[in-house]
Amino acid sequence: MLTLEEVCAELRINRSTFNGWRAKKCAPPCLKLPNGKLRFRRSELDRWLRSCAEVTA
């Protein structure tokens, strides 16, 4: 599982950009832990990235 910081670093975005995407419901899928932190499955992030590439291609 990836942290929000790891995902933002990989996507080269800051946290506020991610939060904007999440508010617009266009961020990669994530799990919210009981402590409020977000975690991302590598497979879901990769799938989301592929779907973004298909839209722009």
CNS distance restraints for C-alpha pairs under 8 A (distance, minus, plus):
assign (resid   1 and name CA) (resid  39 and name CA) 5.92 0.50 0.50
assign (resid   1 and name CA) (resid  40 and name CA) 5.39 0.50 0.50
assign (resid   1 and name CA) (resid  41 and name CA) 4.97 0.50 0.50
assign (resid   1 and name CA) (resid  42 and name CA) 6.49 0.50 0.50
assign (resid   2 and name CA) (resid   6 and name CA) 6.04 0.50 0.50
assign (resid   2 and name CA) (resid   7 and name CA) 6.62 0.50 0.50
assign (resid   2 and name CA) (resid  39 and name CA) 5.48 0.50 0.50
assign (resid   2 and name CA) (resid  40 and name CA) 4.92 0.50 0.50
assign (resid   2 and name CA) (resid  41 and name CA) 6.32 0.50 0.50
assign (resid   2 and name CA) (resid  42 and name CA) 6.83 0.50 0.50
assign (resid   3 and name CA) (resid   7 and name CA) 6.34 0.50 0.50
assign (resid   3 and name CA) (resid  38 and name CA) 6.47 0.50 0.50
assign (resid   3 and name CA) (resid  39 and name CA) 5.04 0.50 0.50
assign (resid   3 and name CA) (resid  40 and name CA) 6.44 0.50 0.50
assign (resid   4 and name CA) (resid   8 and name CA) 6.08 0.50 0.50
assign (resid   4 and name CA) (resid  15 and name CA) 7.91 0.50 0.50
assign (resid   4 and name CA) (resid  38 and name CA) 6.10 0.50 0.50
assign (resid   4 and name CA) (resid  39 and name CA) 6.44 0.50 0.50
assign (resid   4 and name CA) (resid  40 and name CA) 7.45 0.50 0.50
assign (resid   5 and name CA) (resid   9 and name CA) 6.11 0.50 0.50
assign (resid   5 and name CA) (resid  15 and name CA) 7.72 0.50 0.50
assign (resid   6 and name CA) (resid  10 and name CA) 6.16 0.50 0.50
assign (resid   7 and name CA) (resid  11 and name CA) 6.11 0.50 0.50
assign (resid   7 and name CA) (resid  40 and name CA) 7.78 0.50 0.50
assign (resid   8 and name CA) (resid  12 and name CA) 5.73 0.50 0.50
assign (resid   8 and name CA) (resid  13 and name CA) 5.11 0.50 0.50
assign (resid   8 and name CA) (resid  14 and name CA) 5.93 0.50 0.50
assign (resid   8 and name CA) (resid  15 and name CA) 6.56 0.50 0.50
assign (resid   8 and name CA) (resid  18 and name CA) 7.26 0.50 0.50
assign (resid   9 and name CA) (resid  13 and name CA) 6.49 0.50 0.50
assign (resid   9 and name CA) (resid  14 and name CA) 7.72 0.50 0.50
assign (resid  13 and name CA) (resid  17 and name CA) 6.22 0.50 0.50
assign (resid  13 and name CA) (resid  18 and name CA) 7.06 0.50 0.50
assign (resid  14 and name CA) (resid  18 and name CA) 6.62 0.50 0.50
assign (resid  15 and name CA) (resid  19 and name CA) 6.15 0.50 0.50
assign (resid  16 and name CA) (resid  20 and name CA) 6.16 0.50 0.50
assign (resid  17 and name CA) (resid  21 and name CA) 6.29 0.50 0.50
assign (resid  18 and name CA) (resid  22 and name CA) 6.11 0.50 0.50
assign (resid  18 and name CA) (resid  27 and name CA) 6.69 0.50 0.50
assign (resid  19 and name CA) (resid  23 and name CA) 6.12 0.50 0.50
assign (resid  20 and name CA) (resid  24 and name CA) 6.32 0.50 0.50
assign (resid  21 and name CA) (resid  25 and name CA) 6.06 0.50 0.50
assign (resid  21 and name CA) (resid  26 and name CA) 5.11 0.50 0.50
assign (resid  21 and name CA) (resid  27 and name CA) 4.87 0.50 0.50
assign (resid  22 and name CA) (resid  26 and name CA) 5.86 0.50 0.50
assign (resid  22 and name CA) (resid  27 and name CA) 4.83 0.50 0.50
assign (resid  22 and name CA) (resid  28 and name CA) 7.98 0.50 0.50
assign (resid  28 and name CA) (resid  40 and name CA) 7.97 0.50 0.50
assign (resid  28 and name CA) (resid  44 and name CA) 7.24 0.50 0.50
assign (resid  28 and name CA) (resid  45 and name CA) 5.89 0.50 0.50
assign (resid  28 and name CA) (resid  48 and name CA) 5.75 0.50 0.50
assign (resid  29 and name CA) (resid  40 and name CA) 6.88 0.50 0.50
assign (resid  29 and name CA) (resid  44 and name CA) 6.53 0.50 0.50
assign (resid  29 and name CA) (resid  45 and name CA) 7.12 0.50 0.50
assign (resid  29 and name CA) (resid  48 and name CA) 7.75 0.50 0.50
assign (resid  30 and name CA) (resid  38 and name CA) 6.26 0.50 0.50
assign (resid  30 and name CA) (resid  39 and name CA) 5.59 0.50 0.50
assign (resid  30 and name CA) (resid  40 and name CA) 4.75 0.50 0.50
assign (resid  30 and name CA) (resid  41 and name CA) 7.17 0.50 0.50
assign (resid  31 and name CA) (resid  38 and name CA) 5.55 0.50 0.50
assign (resid  31 and name CA) (resid  39 and name CA) 5.20 0.50 0.50
assign (resid  31 and name CA) (resid  40 and name CA) 6.32 0.50 0.50
assign (resid  32 and name CA) (resid  36 and name CA) 5.79 0.50 0.50
assign (resid  32 and name CA) (resid  37 and name CA) 5.74 0.50 0.50
assign (resid  32 and name CA) (resid  38 and name CA) 4.63 0.50 0.50
assign (resid  32 and name CA) (resid  39 and name CA) 6.50 0.50 0.50
assign (resid  33 and name CA) (resid  37 and name CA) 5.38 0.50 0.50
assign (resid  33 and name CA) (resid  38 and name CA) 6.15 0.50 0.50
assign (resid  33 and name CA) (resid  39 and name CA) 7.36 0.50 0.50
assign (resid  40 and name CA) (resid  44 and name CA) 7.13 0.50 0.50
assign (resid  40 and name CA) (resid  45 and name CA) 6.80 0.50 0.50
assign (resid  41 and name CA) (resid  45 and name CA) 6.28 0.50 0.50
assign (resid  42 and name CA) (resid  46 and name CA) 6.11 0.50 0.50
assign (resid  43 and name CA) (resid  47 and name CA) 6.14 0.50 0.50
assign (resid  44 and name CA) (resid  48 and name CA) 6.10 0.50 0.50
assign (resid  45 and name CA) (resid  49 and name CA) 6.15 0.50 0.50
assign (resid  46 and name CA) (resid  50 and name CA) 6.23 0.50 0.50
assign (resid  47 and name CA) (resid  51 and name CA) 6.28 0.50 0.50
assign (resid  48 and name CA) (resid  52 and name CA) 6.35 0.50 0.50
assign (resid  49 and name CA) (resid  53 and name CA) 6.35 0.50 0.50
assign (resid  50 and name CA) (resid  54 and name CA) 6.27 0.50 0.50
assign (resid  51 and name CA) (resid  55 and name CA) 6.45 0.50 0.50
assign (resid  52 and name CA) (resid  56 and name CA) 6.59 0.50 0.50
assign (resid  53 and name CA) (resid  57 and name CA) 6.05 0.50 0.50
